[in-house]
């Protein structure tokens, strides 16, 4: 049985393109949910994501439940969904000046005073304000993801229709050349990503709770920022532990037989231990042996899973940040806060994954 868990950040809506490679390696993938017991977002759901949810391979966690403020927040969230562009515009204007100051935390009420003025929410204790702000940013990020998914779906439909029309024309006239589609599926802007990383970090590590798995993201910029801050404040470089090439596969194939991760007991044992310890790795000679054995297992298993037709594999890079806890590394990298060292947790390193998809 595959006991390892991947904790995705900063996105909170699962996508098939990101989920499919992860379930080849991990037994379970978890996403943050800003509001407890919120229903799954159906507009981005696919048959594969729903199947993973039913099988228990996809789940959510809520690190800071709203409790009796839940309905109040949901009313505001519904308003955000209706008037997303207005809120995003306000968010951009009120925070643009501070985006470049990585080492200085923003004012507690800078964004909230604009976003929450019309929602009849009085400014209270600072921590509560920051958590409300973070939940709002998560909601805005989800709105952004939904809009981008709908846009990409529409562009794909247009491209398919265009290809069909040109194919018909080529049958009649052989001098037509099909133009290359000019779709841009690039990553989100740096400003939106930084807001989302800040919000996700504040919620996930509220009260110094551990992450519920091994931390994984799809943003090279996020990993670069972690490495930059780590080198500057800890005086050493992050270490690349492993790069796992994950063969391309159809979503239907995940229901047939064991996943590659289940066939690699040494690798699963190590990833499961890291996940159970909140993405921390306590270096030891036994761990080094497990890495060597696990990587050999993965290479052997992956070699027998060549996709047909051949496709470029996804790659999971695992980076180790020695002598720093995940909570402290994320806080100092993404929020500008100086986090406390914790109770002996600095002896364990932090492991963060970057999933590169084709």
NORSUL-V777515 format. One record per residue. NEAR is the number of other C-alpha atoms within 8 Angstrom. D_CENTER is the distance of its C-alpha to the mean C-alpha in Angstrom with 2 decimals. Layout:
# NORSUL-V777515
near->NEAR d_center->D_CENTER
near->NEAR d_center->D_CENTER
This chain:
# NORSUL-V777515
near->4 d_center->24.30
near->8 d_center->20.74
near->10 d_center->19.72
near->15 d_center->16.51
near->16 d_center->13.23
near->15 d_center->9.61
near->13 d_center->7.42
near->13 d_center->3.68
near->12 d_center->2.84
near->8 d_center->4.24
near->11 d_center->4.38
near->11 d_center->6.97
near->9 d_center->8.72
near->11 d_center->8.64
near->9 d_center->10.08
near->9 d_center->12.67
near->7 d_center->12.06
near->11 d_center->8.72
near->11 d_center->10.04
near->9 d_center->13.47
near->11 d_center->13.16
near->10 d_center->11.25
near->12 d_center->14.07
near->12 d_center->16.55
near->10 d_center->15.69
near->14 d_center->14.54
near->14 d_center->16.63
near->13 d_center->14.01
near->15 d_center->10.33
near->14 d_center->9.47
near->15 d_center->7.58
near->13 d_center->9.05
near->10 d_center->12.11
near->12 d_center->13.85
near->10 d_center->17.18
near->10 d_center->18.61
near->4 d_center->19.94
near->6 d_center->18.52
near->4 d_center->19.13
near->4 d_center->16.51
near->7 d_center->16.08
near->5 d_center->18.58
near->5 d_center->18.38
near->10 d_center->15.20
near->10 d_center->16.22
near->7 d_center->17.83
near->6 d_center->20.29
near->9 d_center->17.95
near->13 d_center->15.17
near->9 d_center->18.15
near->8 d_center->19.75
near->10 d_center->16.84
near->10 d_center->16.91
near->8 d_center->20.69
near->7 d_center->20.66
near->8 d_center->18.54
near->11 d_center->15.88
near->13 d_center->13.28
near->10 d_center->13.48
near->8 d_center->12.35
near->10 d_center->13.30
near->10 d_center->14.88
near->11 d_center->15.53
near->8 d_center->18.07
near->9 d_center->20.00
near->8 d_center->22.14
near->5 d_center->25.20
near->5 d_center->28.15
near->7 d_center->26.26
near->11 d_center->24.01
near->7 d_center->26.29
near->7 d_center->26.80
near->8 d_center->23.16
near->8 d_center->22.76
near->8 d_center->25.75
near->9 d_center->24.19
near->10 d_center->20.92
near->8 d_center->23.21
near->9 d_center->24.91
near->11 d_center->21.75
near->9 d_center->21.05
near->6 d_center->24.68
near->8 d_center->24.83
near->11 d_center->21.35
near->6 d_center->22.89
near->7 d_center->25.21
near->11 d_center->22.62
near->9 d_center->20.43
near->8 d_center->23.74
near->10 d_center->24.66
near->10 d_center->21.38
near->8 d_center->21.88
near->8 d_center->25.52
near->10 d_center->25.28
near->10 d_center->22.70
near->7 d_center->23.45
near->7 d_center->26.01
near->7 d_center->23.76
near->8 d_center->20.78
near->5 d_center->22.47
near->7 d_center->23.33
near->10 d_center->20.58
near->8 d_center->22.93
near->7 d_center->24.19
near->9 d_center->22.44
near->6 d_center->23.02
near->5 d_center->25.70
near->9 d_center->24.81
near->9 d_center->26.36
near->10 d_center->25.78
near->11 d_center->23.31
near->11 d_center->24.43
near->8 d_center->28.05
near->9 d_center->27.37
near->11 d_center->24.86
near->9 d_center->26.54
near->9 d_center->30.16
near->6 d_center->30.78
near->7 d_center->29.20
near->6 d_center->31.90
near->7 d_center->29.63
near->4 d_center->31.61
near->6 d_center->30.18
near->6 d_center->30.15
near->6 d_center->29.13
near->7 d_center->26.63
near->6 d_center->23.90
near->8 d_center->24.04
near->13 d_center->23.83
near->11 d_center->20.72
near->11 d_center->18.99
near->8 d_center->20.26
near->11 d_center->19.03
near->13 d_center->15.47
near->12 d_center->15.63
near->9 d_center->17.16
near->11 d_center->14.50
near->13 d_center->11.89
near->11 d_center->14.57
near->13 d_center->15.15
near->11 d_center->11.61
near->11 d_center->11.94
near->10 d_center->15.37
near->8 d_center->14.26
near->9 d_center->11.97
near->10 d_center->15.01
near->8 d_center->17.42
near->8 d_center->15.78
near->9 d_center->15.67
near->8 d_center->19.29
near->8 d_center->20.31
near->9 d_center->19.12
near->8 d_center->20.84
near->8 d_center->23.95
near->9 d_center->24.01
near->8 d_center->23.74
near->8 d_center->26.58
near->8 d_center->28.63
near->9 d_center->28.15
near->8 d_center->29.28
near->8 d_center->32.22
near->8 d_center->33.11
near->9 d_center->33.12
near->8 d_center->35.32
near->8 d_center->37.74
near->11 d_center->38.13
near->8 d_center->38.69
near->8 d_center->41.49
near->10 d_center->42.94
near->11 d_center->42.94
near->7 d_center->45.02
near->6 d_center->47.59
near->7 d_center->47.49
near->7 d_center->46.38
near->5 d_center->45.80
near->8 d_center->42.56
near->6 d_center->39.45
near->6 d_center->36.00
near->4 d_center->33.95
near->4 d_center->30.51
near->5 d_center->27.82
near->4 d_center->26.45
near->5 d_center->23.08
near->4 d_center->20.36
near->5 d_center->16.82
near->4 d_center->15.63
near->5 d_center->12.44
near->6 d_center->12.62
near->6 d_center->15.10
near->6 d_center->14.82
near->7 d_center->16.07
near->9 d_center->13.57
near->9 d_center->10.62
near->9 d_center->12.66
near->9 d_center->13.41
near->13 d_center->9.95
near->12 d_center->9.24
near->12 d_center->12.71
near->14 d_center->12.44
near->12 d_center->9.48
near->13 d_center->11.42
near->13 d_center->14.66
near->13 d_center->13.86
near->12 d_center->12.21
near->12 d_center->15.06
near->9 d_center->17.77
near->4 d_center->21.03
near->6 d_center->19.53
near->8 d_center->18.01
near->11 d_center->16.12
near->12 d_center->12.53
near->13 d_center->12.98
near->15 d_center->12.07
near->17 d_center->11.18
near->13 d_center->8.14
near->12 d_center->6.04
near->12 d_center->4.13
near->9 d_center->6.18
near->9 d_center->8.04
near->7 d_center->11.41
near->6 d_center->12.42
near->9 d_center->10.13
near->9 d_center->11.56
near->8 d_center->14.89
near->9 d_center->15.02
near->11 d_center->14.45
near->10 d_center->17.17
near->8 d_center->19.39
near->10 d_center->19.52
near->15 d_center->19.99
near->11 d_center->22.82
near->8 d_center->24.44
near->6 d_center->24.50
near->6 d_center->24.86
near->7 d_center->26.94
near->7 d_center->25.40
near->8 d_center->22.81
near->11 d_center->19.75
near->7 d_center->20.67
near->9 d_center->19.17
near->8 d_center->19.63
near->9 d_center->19.06
near->9 d_center->17.94
near->9 d_center->17.74
near->9 d_center->18.72
near->11 d_center->17.60
near->12 d_center->20.32
near->12 d_center->19.74
near->6 d_center->20.80
near->6 d_center->21.41
near->7 d_center->19.64
near->7 d_center->23.10
near->7 d_center->23.47
near->10 d_center->21.02
near->5 d_center->23.73
near->6 d_center->26.43
near->5 d_center->27.05
near->8 d_center->24.85
near->10 d_center->21.46
near->11 d_center->21.66
near->15 d_center->20.02
near->12 d_center->22.87
near->9 d_center->25.39
near->12 d_center->24.29
near->9 d_center->25.44
near->11 d_center->25.36
near->15 d_center->21.81
near->15 d_center->20.70
near->10 d_center->22.77
near->11 d_center->21.18
near->11 d_center->17.51
near->11 d_center->18.56
near->9 d_center->20.33
near->14 d_center->17.43
near->15 d_center->15.20
near->11 d_center->18.25
near->10 d_center->18.76
near->12 d_center->15.46
near->17 d_center->14.10
near->14 d_center->17.58
near->11 d_center->19.95
near->7 d_center->23.66
near->8 d_center->25.33
near->6 d_center->28.40
near->6 d_center->30.61
near->6 d_center->29.55
near->9 d_center->25.87
near->9 d_center->27.02
near->8 d_center->29.05
near->11 d_center->26.24
near->11 d_center->24.06
near->8 d_center->27.03
near->10 d_center->27.85
near->13 d_center->24.35
near->11 d_center->23.78
near->8 d_center->27.23
near->12 d_center->26.45
near->13 d_center->23.32
near->8 d_center->25.32
near->8 d_center->28.09
near->11 d_center->26.10
near->12 d_center->23.97
near->7 d_center->27.25
near->6 d_center->28.60
near->7 d_center->25.76
near->9 d_center->26.38
near->9 d_center->25.24
near->5 d_center->28.10
near->4 d_center->28.33
near->7 d_center->26.71
near->8 d_center->23.26
near->7 d_center->21.19
near->10 d_center->18.92
near->13 d_center->15.24
near->11 d_center->14.97
near->13 d_center->12.95
near->13 d_center->14.01
near->12 d_center->14.25
near->12 d_center->15.41
near->13 d_center->17.62
near->12 d_center->18.49
near->9 d_center->21.84
near->10 d_center->23.42
near->14 d_center->20.67
near->14 d_center->18.70
near->14 d_center->14.93
near->11 d_center->15.94
near->12 d_center->18.34
near->12 d_center->16.39
near->11 d_center->13.50
near->15 d_center->16.26
near->13 d_center->18.42
near->12 d_center->15.89
near->11 d_center->14.06
near->13 d_center->16.73
near->11 d_center->19.86
near->9 d_center->21.13
near->7 d_center->23.17
near->8 d_center->22.01
near->5 d_center->24.61
near->10 d_center->24.91
near->7 d_center->24.79
near->5 d_center->27.21
near->6 d_center->27.40
near->10 d_center->23.67
near->11 d_center->23.95
near->9 d_center->25.78
near->13 d_center->22.64
near->16 d_center->20.12
near->15 d_center->16.36
near->15 d_center->14.38
near->12 d_center->11.01
near->12 d_center->9.87
near->13 d_center->9.27
near->13 d_center->9.29
near->9 d_center->11.85
near->9 d_center->12.92
near->5 d_center->16.47
